[in-house]
Amino acid sequence: DQQVKQNSPSLSVQEGRISILNCDYTNSMFDYFLWYKKYPAEGPTFLISISSIKDKNEDGRFTVFLNKSAKHLSLHIVPSQPGDSAVYFCAARRVSGNTPLVFGKGTRLSVIA
Amino acid sequence: DAGVIQSPRHEVTEMGQEVTLRCKPISGHNSLFWYRQTMMRGLELLIYFNNNVPIDDSGMPEDRFSAKMPNASFSTLKIQPSEPRDSAVYFCASGALPGVKETQYFGPGTRLLVL
């Protein structure tokens, strides 16, 4: 049973526009959420995170929104750039349980110039 | 810091052969994770260690898979005997547990092809 779901395997966006990547989770005990970015032939790298006590966290062009009641989070990239083309993984964990991250399957973002 | 180091980067082997993947975590990190990435299943956690002790190996697919962490700076993932369905990219990651802001740092991965 997948606890973290990314239902869109791929997404294409034009350069300069907004990219919105979505993620749903089923475990209500999760209280910390992260997004990782992965380029081909490289390991995933940490991008941005959010604690369950917040509903928004912003870092430059990247903003993560958390809707706890819907068990949904999203990553917004504005404006999108060709260098943002990568696979984005959503991840979650329960901090108090000292458990590792649970990852979604990823969404491949293509930013078209 | 060199980051998480994995070797080899690529491995091609024949079915039935033993495969050993190696990982050197970031110095000072007390947790180490082995993941497998496939198109069908995404990033699966196979096993993780905390202070060199295996904590959860429920993700290890079969007894053919084993992992060790003899010291804080080295871990191995062994597949014996290997099968074509083991073909995937295997990632090692390290981090600090416990911690509120747990960020796992991934190595570049080992791409394994079993013929």
Boltz contact constraints between the chains, C-beta under 6 A:
constraints:
  - contact:
      token1: [A, 42]
      token2: [B, 108]
      max_distance: 6.0
  - contact:
      token1: [A, 43]
      token2: [B, 91]
      max_distance: 6.0
  - contact:
      token1: [A, 43]
      token2: [B, 106]
      max_distance: 6.0
  - contact:
      token1: [A, 43]
      token2: [B, 107]
      max_distance: 6.0
  - contact:
      token1: [A, 43]
      token2: [B, 108]
      max_distance: 6.0
  - contact:
      token1: [A, 43]
      token2: [B, 109]
      max_distance: 6.0
  - contact:
      token1: [A, 44]
      token2: [B, 106]
      max_distance: 6.0
  - contact:
      token1: [A, 46]
      token2: [B, 103]
      max_distance: 6.0
  - contact:
      token1: [A, 95]
      token2: [B, 100]
      max_distance: 6.0
  - contact:
      token1: [A, 98]
      token2: [B, 97]
      max_distance: 6.0
  - contact:
      token1: [A, 98]
      token2: [B, 98]
      max_distance: 6.0
  - contact:
      token1: [A, 100]
      token2: [B, 33]
      max_distance: 6.0
  - contact:
      token1: [A, 100]
      token2: [B, 48]
      max_distance: 6.0
  - contact:
      token1: [A, 103]
      token2: [B, 43]
      max_distance: 6.0
  - contact:
      token1: [A, 105]
      token2: [B, 42]
      max_distance: 6.0
  - contact:
      token1: [A, 106]
      token2: [B, 42]
      max_distance: 6.0
